Amino acid sequence: MQETSVRELKGHGILAVERFRDETTRMIEFTVRRPGTPYGSPGDEVRLFLCDAGYLAALQCQERREIKIKKTARIIEGHILYETKKRRHGNVQRKRNH
């Protein structure tokens, strides 16, 4: 029998209530890179279901190299639709200070 490797993620479970909330539009899986982040300790792997504002905050954390996002998905009525790197930031407008 072949052994299957299963990653243990902190944060929200795959069937978490957050996944099915009306305001939830995104799921991310990421690794924590720096200590002192609200997401955990360096090396922790985390899954979160987020609204658009939460997703933008996570992108800002990634820009500051606090986390490294590995997977993203759109959430539509609780369904997880994984995205490719080319389509990751398509529907969320990112604000930049010039």
N, C-alpha and C positions, 0 to 999 in steps of 0.2 A: 504494500500500500504506500502511495506517495504522500509525503507530508506537505501540507499547504502552509505557507508562511502568512501569518496574519499580523498586520501592524496594529499596535494598540495606540489609539489616538485619545488625547485628552479633549476636553471641551464637550461638544454636543454629540450624542450618539446618533447613529444613522436614522433612527426612528424618533428623534427628539421632537417634542411638541413645537419647538421653534421652527422646525421645517414646515409645519402646516399652518403657520400664522399667515394672515392675509398680507401683512407688510413684508414678509420674507421674500426676497428676490434673488439672493445669492447664497452659495455655499463655497467656502474655501477650506483647503487643507494646507497647512504650512508648518514650517519648522521655526522655533524661536531661536534667534541668533544672539541676543544680548540680554544680560541680566536686568532686572528692574522693569521689564515690560509687563503690562497688565495681563498678558496671555500665559505666562509661565516662566520656566527657567530655560536657559540655553540647552538646546538639544531636544526639548519637548516637541512632540508632533501633535498638532491640534486641528480639530475640525470645528467650524462655526457656521451656523446658518444666520444670515444677516439681512438687514434692510439695505437700501442703497446708501444711506448715510454711514452705516457701519462698514460697508464695503469700501467706501471712499477713505474712511479712517484707516482701514487695514492697508490700503494702497499707500497711504502716507507713511505708515509704519515700515512698509517695505522700502520706500524711497530712503528712509533714514537708516536702513539696514538693520532694523530691529527684528524683522521676521523675513522669511523667504517663502513666498507662496508657491506651492507645488502643483495644486489642482484648483480649478475654479469651475463652477457650474451655475447655470441659471436655475432658479426654482420657480416652477409654474404649477400652481395648485398642488404643491407637495411633490411634484415630479422633478427628479434631478436630471438635468440636461447638461452633460459635461461639455466644456468648451475646449477648443484648440487654442494654442497661443495666439494665433492670428485674430481670433474673434473675442479674446478676453475682455477688452475694454470698450467694445463697440457701443453699448447702449447707455453707459454711464458717463455723464459729462464731468470731466475733471476740471476743477478750478485751479488756475495757476496765478501766482502773483508775479506781475511783470515790473 
